């Protein structure tokens, strides 16, 4: 499975470059391993699934982490598609 995440990380590094993006995974369990593989490739990212947050809070966090220039924490957000 590590090879899978490394393959995806290589692909994302090539396709996204330094652009800010959100990458959705199908399962919560895929968020952290993919985020780790991305960090190993030098891509600053944050992993997020927010299982216990309201929809409003989830969108606010994602917006702050990825799009608010004054609060940039990561250039890439890895999260599940179940927001």
Secondary structure, 3 states (H helix, E strand, C coil): CHHHHHHHHHHHHHHHCCCCEEEEECCCHHHHHHHHHHHHCCCCEEEECCCCCCHHHHHHHHHHHHCCHHHCCCCEEEEECCC
